[in-house]
Amino acid sequence: MAAVVAATALKGRGARNARVLRGILSGATANKASQNRSRTLQSHSSPECKEEPEPLSPELEYIPRKRGKNPMRAVGLAWYSLYTRTWLGYLFYRQQLRRARNRYPKGHSKAQPRLFNGVKVLPIPVLSDNYSYLVIDTQARLAVAVDPSDPRAVQASIEKEGVTLVAILCTHKHWDHSGGNRDLSRWHQDCRVYGSPQDSIPYLTHPLCHQDVVSVGRLQIQALATPGHTQGHLVYLLDGEPYKGPSCLFSGDLLFLSGCGRTFEGTAETMLSSLDTVLGLGDDTLLWPGHEYAEENLGFAGIVEPENLARERKMQWVQRQRMERKSTCPSTLGEERSYNPFLRTHCLTLQEALAPGPGLTGDAGYYSRAQLLEELRRLKDLHKSPKAKDQQQPSTQKESLPPPEANAEAINFLDSLTQEELQLLLFSETLAMVSDTREPLGELTIDIQKAKRKDELGVITYCLLVHAFSRSFLDKMLCGNSLLGYLSGSLEVLEQHSHEFIKFLVLPMDRKISLLKQDDQLTMTRTVKEGEALAGFVSEAANLLLLRVMAWRQTVPNNARFLALDTEGKLCYSSYQALGFQKMQVGHQQAEVFIVEQTVHSNEGIPMSCQYYLFSDGHLAKRIQVGSPGFCIVTKMPILREEDETEPRPVFEKKPFLWEEDVELYSRFLDRKEELRLSHSSYLRHHPEARALVSDFLLFLLLRQPADVVTFAAEYFGPFAVRCPPTPTLRSSHRPSPFRSLVPERSYSRGPRPASGEG
């Protein structure tokens, strides 16, 4: 297939290009290929470049030779060689450029420039997902372009900013990063083109080596050699010290947000060494990548590390940015360390997830860091799947998935709640709703108290009542929501009603959702039953009280996964994470708050996160919904409730009770003993038949040897009973007695009572 494409593209370009094609596809020597490539690029090489770029090494391994480990399997070695060694790559780049200009006349993303004390970094979206950058010294009005793919877009930004282009920094030779060198160097005669001599960058005028520094005004830019993607790949580090700002790393195709580039010219060990070079920089270094791959890369990171909460928070932010077509760069290297799997090859969680398992010899079976990086890269290449294939899956397959369940940590946390603890968290509070510019929008009121609830059968139960209400104006439109919920002592929802409305001028929006517990089931107003009562389910009302409990305990259950309802009323997971403590200014007072972040992981939509700033007694100081321009904040310092310090109960040592040493008790014991002895003797004197009766019973017992001695004794002595024990009112509540079947029930009338011994 590559031969057909190449032959079509090179048709009519002469015998020279035909020989190049035949030499590559037939396995000609690398020396011939490099000579032909030098002749091809000679026509557009810079006259100012006195030295020819070094020819490619014959031992250069573009693609790993192991079958099944080829990251360019879909492209092939032949096509990559054509793309990098001949005019075919340039023609393909020009075709991409034309299509991108027609499809994205204003760029694929909305640029978000950053300004740091007179230094401006301007991302320029080019092609379908590339980024070029313009780094400007605003005082000297000088600019440096990084990877100018589209010369027209870069030139438009230069003219708009009113600066002079003095340098071009190319990270590597690929046309989507160096294709604009020719036009920009012609339009700006004094512009210098920097790059690695090992990559044969078009119009290269100033070759750079590892740790060389390029100075432009106050800009001090250091080149760092990072081979792997290509043999001569460079990244550029803008030093932040001269302008007292953060350092900036322009990573090209080495490192992306939550991803890294493919290893075209090198090995996994080479790429790992290059990534470690970047890891040695500071956590506050800003990362400016060469492509917009953030959403796709974070999706892959969620597969290999599904429990990574840092990745989930970043994914929420990225999805909101991309919904508005905003750029996702920059991130920081500190952030990348927390969720980028290609920078986390030292983590045990990745090893356990991807390691091949114990071998035949019983070894641990773990990868080395380079092997793990290679495996991650292989899985990332397989991660892309056609959307049509996903759309062809029947809906019944989605419906057959098991419903989510809360884990043991969440259930144990709910079971640990006590009535005494909840009693301290019953109070009312009001917060002001303000915009990001501190403009007042409305207020939020939360009230939790004890209450009585009557069910459909009229049974009254004591419970907790949660009432929350907010009303505000958004773009001069009235909006608000209310929440009314009844909870049991274990935060189990008994009944809940929520109402949300936005008074649009054309089409007002009004949505109501109700939950009602009936026969151990949660029934929604849309008559969708979620099944039996779910363990670990936390409703919106229970969430407000649960946050107070976490603030009171100053802790959040680790790895707890609760159940909740998303914005569409569907069952999903909910998790909490402690973000630490922070000092917060409220009026003229400063207090410490405990920050808890709740994330509702919707199965269909994007996750929703809210951050709650809580005082030590559970009062809410601030509430922020991630991605929302407004937030709620307390305007007056509440009176914080402290836990009552009660004195511990005195502990008395238990002494042994020696009644025999007590004269009084021992005397009473002897008197009682003598009284019982005399009573027994007197009874035997008055009833001489008792001895014969007992003797006969013992004789019958020895002869019959019954299995149940108690029942046998009751049957034997029953007829001699003087009186019958009183019959209980509810005889069925007592276990059967052998005396009931032997003694007939008696109805006592007002007449004389039968004499003793009469039937």
VENCOR-V257603 format. One line per field, one symbol per residue. psi: psi as a letter, one per 40 degrees, with the letter a starting at -180 (. if undefined). A space follows every 50 residues. Layout:
psi = ???
//
This chain:
psi = dddddddddeheeidddddddddddefiidddddddddddeddfihdehd hiihiihdehhdhhehheehefdddidddddddeeieddddddddddddd dddgdeieihigihhgfehhhhihhiadeihiihhhhddefiihhhggdh ddddddddddefihheihhhdaeideeededddddddgdehihiaheeef hhfhdgiiiheihhhhbehhhhhhhgicdidfhiihhhheddefaiihhh ebedhihfiiiigdgaiddddddddddddeiidehhhgieigeddddddd ddddgeehdddddddddddddddefiieiiaiddddddehdeefeehddd dddeieihadeeidfiiidddddddddddddedhihdddddehiddddde iiiiiiiddddddddehidddddeehiiihihhiieefhhdaihhhhhii iihhadeehhihahhhhihihihhfehhiiiihhihiidefhhdihhihh ihgiddgihhhhhihhhhffihhidefhheaihhhehhiddddddddddd ddefihhhfhhiiihaeefihaihiihheaiihhhhbeihihihhhhhhh giddaiihihhhhhideeihdihhhheidiihiiehhihhhihhhiiiii hhhhiihgddehdddddddddddddddddddddddegdeddddddddddd ddddgidhddddddddedeehdihihhidgdeeiiiheddedhiihhhae aihiihei.
//
